[in-house]
């Protein structure tokens, strides 16, 4: 696809939201360019849960199956590429790209664009957490809490929402400890709420996470204390992947997430967003549903524009 291409819709991102949108746009007989960097946030996760008929599937396998499905449609073009810029052009947009590992540039013109780029993330105590992330430690309580039920669990994070997250996790265990890694993330009221529910609060910095091939075993603190923990959850910091659209003036919230209406329309005409790049729950089924809604709305909006 190097060079210049004209399509009805460009979909940026080939996760659940982008793939669902592409599938439904193709079935509406729309030409679609699906552009993806192939850098999924959950690359380390071995299993995804909560997606009906696909509970427990590998995220990589799910993405592969989705790409194979959409590419059966002759109006869909897929390219692994980095989107560098998104600019207004002749009543639509021009998407400028550059292939990874090269300077091969391209551009795609479209009447509408769907942003489904998801998020990147920064882990708390990454030098200790990363080795266990996706196996013993996870970020999605709703997705993975059931599989950790009855274990001695940890919640590791440095943000103000740790107490609320702990209340969700405690549904799965009577032995939960919150680790703030030396950061003053939980106030006195939060500490009292945790104590009322039998949840330990550990403020000391983490020195190491011990374990073996069977999994995580304990969290070791800088003060020498060792807390036996066999699994748990982390609260990453999430970062929107949206720099390519900086010049469009897209309305975002305080976290930089793209604000959309109930039809997945952004504040910029002809521009839509779905999935983790928008506020809301970060689950596969939710993202796929938003992508499906976006496809229907985009098709109808294009018809109203005479396309």
C-alpha positions as CSV (number, residue, x, y, z in Angstrom):
1,X,0.0,0.0,0.0
2,X,3.0,2.3,-0.2
3,X,2.2,5.4,-2.1
4,X,-1.3,7.1,-2.3
5,X,-4.6,5.2,-1.8
6,X,-8.2,6.4,-1.7
7,X,-10.8,4.6,0.5
8,X,-14.1,5.3,2.3
9,X,-12.7,4.8,5.8
10,X,-9.3,4.5,7.4
11,X,-9.2,2.5,10.7
12,X,-6.1,3.2,12.8
13,X,-5.5,0.2,15.1
14,X,-6.2,-3.5,14.7
15,X,-7.3,-4.5,18.2
16,X,-10.9,-5.6,19.0
17,X,-12.4,-2.2,18.3
18,X,-10.6,-1.6,15.0
19,X,-11.2,-5.2,13.8
20,X,-14.9,-5.2,14.7
21,X,-15.3,-1.8,12.9
22,X,-13.4,-3.0,9.8
23,X,-15.5,-6.2,9.6
24,X,-18.8,-4.3,9.8
25,X,-17.7,-1.6,7.4
26,X,-16.6,-4.3,4.9
27,X,-20.0,-5.9,5.2
28,X,-21.6,-2.5,4.4
29,X,-19.5,-2.7,1.2
30,X,-17.2,0.1,2.3
31,X,-13.6,0.3,1.3
32,X,-11.3,0.3,4.3
33,X,-7.6,0.8,5.0
34,X,-6.7,-0.9,8.3
35,X,-3.5,0.5,9.5
36,X,-1.7,-1.0,12.6
37,X,1.7,-0.7,14.2
38,X,1.4,-4.3,15.6
39,X,2.3,-3.1,19.1
40,X,-0.6,-4.3,21.3
41,X,-0.6,-3.2,25.0
42,X,-1.3,-6.7,26.2
43,X,1.4,-8.5,24.3
44,X,2.6,-10.1,27.5
45,X,-0.8,-11.5,28.4
46,X,-1.2,-15.3,27.7
47,X,-5.0,-15.4,28.0
48,X,-7.9,-13.0,27.6
49,X,-11.2,-13.5,29.4
50,X,-14.8,-12.3,29.2
51,X,-15.2,-12.4,25.4
52,X,-18.1,-14.8,24.7
53,X,-17.1,-17.9,22.6
54,X,-13.4,-16.9,23.1
55,X,-13.0,-17.0,26.9
56,X,-9.3,-17.9,27.6
57,X,-8.0,-17.2,24.1
58,X,-4.6,-15.8,23.6
59,X,-4.8,-12.1,22.7
60,X,-2.3,-12.7,19.8
61,X,-4.5,-15.5,18.5
62,X,-7.6,-13.3,18.7
63,X,-6.0,-10.5,16.7
64,X,-4.7,-13.0,14.1
65,X,-8.1,-14.6,13.7
66,X,-9.7,-11.1,13.4
67,X,-7.2,-10.0,10.7
68,X,-7.8,-13.2,8.8
69,X,-11.6,-12.6,8.9
70,X,-11.5,-9.0,7.7
71,X,-9.0,-9.8,5.0
72,X,-11.5,-12.2,3.4
73,X,-13.4,-9.1,2.2
74,X,-12.0,-7.6,-1.1
75,X,-12.6,-4.0,0.0
76,X,-10.2,-4.3,3.0
77,X,-6.6,-3.5,2.8
78,X,-4.3,-4.0,5.8
79,X,-0.8,-2.5,6.4
80,X,1.5,-2.8,9.3
81,X,2.8,0.7,9.5
82,X,3.2,3.7,11.8
83,X,0.8,6.6,11.4
84,X,2.7,9.8,11.5
85,X,0.1,12.4,10.8
86,X,-3.7,12.8,10.3
87,X,-4.6,16.0,8.5
88,X,-7.8,17.5,7.0
89,X,-8.0,17.1,3.2
90,X,-10.8,17.9,0.7
91,X,-13.8,17.2,3.0
92,X,-12.0,14.2,4.6
93,X,-8.6,13.3,5.8
94,X,-5.2,12.3,4.6
95,X,-3.3,9.8,6.8
96,X,0.5,9.9,6.4
97,X,2.4,6.7,7.3
98,X,5.9,5.3,7.5
99,X,6.7,1.6,7.6
100,X,8.5,0.3,10.6
101,X,12.2,-0.1,10.2
102,X,12.3,1.9,7.0
103,X,11.7,5.3,5.5
104,X,9.0,4.1,3.0
105,X,6.3,6.7,3.3
106,X,2.7,6.5,2.2
107,X,-0.5,8.3,2.4
108,X,-4.1,7.3,2.4
109,X,-7.1,9.6,1.7
110,X,-10.4,8.8,3.3
111,X,-13.8,10.4,3.8
112,X,-13.8,9.2,7.5
113,X,-11.3,8.0,10.0
114,X,-11.8,5.8,13.1
115,X,-9.1,6.0,15.8
116,X,-8.8,2.7,17.6
117,X,-5.2,2.9,18.7
118,X,-5.7,1.9,22.3
119,X,-3.1,2.9,25.0
120,X,0.4,2.3,26.0
121,X,1.2,1.8,29.7
122,X,3.8,2.4,32.3
123,X,4.0,-0.2,35.1
124,X,4.6,0.5,38.8
125,X,7.9,-0.8,40.0
126,X,8.6,-2.0,36.4
127,X,12.0,-3.6,37.2
128,X,10.2,-6.0,39.5
129,X,6.7,-6.3,38.0
130,X,7.6,-6.9,34.4
131,X,8.8,-10.5,34.8
132,X,5.4,-11.6,36.2
133,X,3.2,-9.4,34.1
134,X,0.7,-11.4,32.1
135,X,1.2,-14.6,34.2
136,X,1.0,-13.9,37.9
137,X,0.2,-10.2,37.7
138,X,-2.5,-8.6,35.6
139,X,-4.0,-5.2,35.1
140,X,-7.6,-6.1,34.4
141,X,-9.5,-7.1,37.6
142,X,-12.7,-7.8,35.7
143,X,-10.9,-10.1,33.2
144,X,-8.6,-12.0,35.5
145,X,-9.9,-11.8,39.0
146,X,-11.8,-15.1,38.8
147,X,-8.7,-17.1,37.9
148,X,-6.9,-15.7,41.0
149,X,-9.7,-16.5,43.4
150,X,-8.8,-17.8,46.9
151,X,-5.1,-16.8,46.6
152,X,-3.0,-14.4,48.6
153,X,-3.2,-11.4,46.3
154,X,-1.4,-8.1,45.8
155,X,-2.5,-4.9,44.3
156,X,0.5,-2.8,43.3
157,X,0.1,0.8,42.2
158,X,0.8,4.4,42.8
159,X,-2.5,6.1,42.0
160,X,-5.4,7.5,43.9
161,X,-7.9,4.9,42.8
162,X,-6.2,1.9,44.5
163,X,-8.9,1.7,47.3
164,X,-11.7,1.4,44.8
165,X,-9.8,-1.3,42.9
166,X,-9.1,-3.2,46.0
167,X,-12.8,-3.3,46.8
168,X,-13.3,-5.1,43.4
169,X,-10.5,-7.5,43.9
170,X,-11.6,-8.5,47.5
171,X,-14.5,-10.3,45.9
172,X,-12.0,-13.0,44.9
173,X,-10.0,-13.3,48.1
174,X,-9.9,-12.9,51.9
175,X,-6.2,-12.2,51.7
176,X,-5.4,-9.0,49.9
177,X,-2.6,-6.4,50.4
178,X,-2.2,-3.1,48.7
179,X,1.4,-2.0,47.9
180,X,2.0,1.7,47.1
181,X,5.8,1.2,46.5
182,X,6.7,4.2,48.7
183,X,4.3,6.6,47.1
184,X,1.7,8.4,49.2
185,X,-1.2,7.2,47.1
186,X,-3.7,6.3,49.8
187,X,-5.0,8.9,52.2
188,X,-6.2,8.4,55.8
189,X,-9.8,7.8,54.8
190,X,-8.7,5.3,52.2
191,X,-6.5,3.5,54.7
192,X,-9.4,3.3,57.2
193,X,-11.7,1.8,54.5
194,X,-9.1,-0.8,53.6
195,X,-8.7,-1.7,57.3
196,X,-12.5,-2.1,57.7
197,X,-12.4,-4.8,55.0
198,X,-9.4,-6.6,56.3
199,X,-7.1,-5.3,53.5
200,X,-3.5,-4.6,54.5
201,X,-1.8,-1.4,53.3
202,X,1.9,-1.6,52.7
203,X,3.6,1.7,52.0
204,X,7.3,0.6,51.8
205,X,9.0,0.5,48.5
206,X,9.3,-2.9,46.7
207,X,12.8,-4.4,46.6
208,X,12.0,-7.6,44.7
209,X,9.3,-10.0,43.7
210,X,10.3,-13.6,44.3
211,X,9.0,-16.7,42.5
212,X,9.9,-19.7,40.3
213,X,8.6,-21.5,37.3
214,X,5.3,-22.2,39.1
215,X,4.7,-18.4,39.6
216,X,5.1,-15.6,41.9
217,X,5.7,-16.4,45.6
218,X,6.3,-13.2,47.6
219,X,7.0,-9.5,47.6
220,X,10.1,-8.3,49.4
221,X,10.2,-4.8,50.7
222,X,13.2,-2.4,51.1
223,X,12.6,-2.5,54.9
224,X,13.3,-6.3,54.8
225,X,9.7,-7.4,55.3
226,X,8.6,-10.3,53.1
227,X,4.9,-10.7,52.2
228,X,3.7,-14.0,50.8
229,X,1.7,-13.2,47.6
230,X,1.0,-15.8,44.9
231,X,-0.6,-13.5,42.4
232,X,-2.2,-10.1,42.0
233,X,-2.9,-7.0,40.0
234,X,-1.1,-3.9,39.0
235,X,-2.4,-0.4,38.3
236,X,-0.4,0.9,35.3
237,X,-0.4,4.5,34.1
238,X,-2.1,4.6,30.7
239,X,-1.0,6.9,27.9
240,X,-3.2,7.7,24.8
241,X,-1.5,7.0,21.5
242,X,-2.7,10.1,19.7
243,X,0.2,12.3,18.8
244,X,-0.5,11.9,15.1
245,X,-3.7,13.9,15.5
246,X,-2.3,16.8,17.5
247,X,-3.2,19.3,14.9
248,X,-6.9,18.5,14.6
249,X,-8.0,19.9,17.9
250,X,-9.8,16.7,19.0
251,X,-11.5,17.2,22.4
252,X,-10.1,15.0,25.1
253,X,-10.6,14.6,28.9
254,X,-8.0,15.3,31.6
255,X,-6.3,12.0,31.0
256,X,-5.9,12.7,27.3
257,X,-8.6,10.2,26.2
258,X,-10.7,11.1,23.2
259,X,-14.2,12.2,24.1
260,X,-17.0,10.7,22.0
261,X,-20.8,10.8,21.9
262,X,-22.9,7.7,22.2
263,X,-22.4,7.1,18.5
264,X,-18.5,7.2,18.8
265,X,-18.3,10.6,17.0
266,X,-15.5,12.9,18.2
267,X,-15.6,16.7,18.3
268,X,-14.1,16.7,14.7
269,X,-16.6,16.0,11.9
270,X,-15.8,12.8,10.1
271,X,-13.5,11.6,12.9
272,X,-14.6,8.7,15.2
273,X,-12.9,6.8,18.1
274,X,-13.5,3.5,19.8
275,X,-11.9,1.2,22.3
276,X,-9.3,2.0,25.0
277,X,-8.5,5.4,23.4
278,X,-11.9,6.6,24.8
279,X,-13.0,6.8,28.4
280,X,-14.8,3.7,29.9
281,X,-14.2,0.1,30.7
282,X,-11.1,-1.6,29.1
283,X,-12.4,-5.0,28.1
284,X,-12.3,-6.8,24.8
285,X,-16.1,-7.1,24.5
286,X,-16.6,-3.4,25.3
287,X,-14.1,-2.4,22.7
288,X,-15.5,-4.7,20.0
289,X,-19.0,-3.4,20.7
290,X,-17.9,0.2,20.4
291,X,-16.2,-0.6,17.1
292,X,-19.4,-2.2,15.8
293,X,-21.4,0.9,16.8
294,X,-18.8,3.1,15.1
295,X,-19.0,1.2,11.8
296,X,-22.8,1.5,11.6
297,X,-22.7,5.2,12.4
298,X,-19.8,5.9,9.9
299,X,-21.7,4.1,7.2
300,X,-24.9,6.1,7.8
301,X,-23.0,9.4,8.1
302,X,-21.3,8.7,4.8
303,X,-24.6,8.0,3.2
304,X,-25.9,11.3,4.5
305,X,-22.9,13.0,2.9
306,X,-23.8,11.4,-0.5
307,X,-21.2,8.7,-0.4
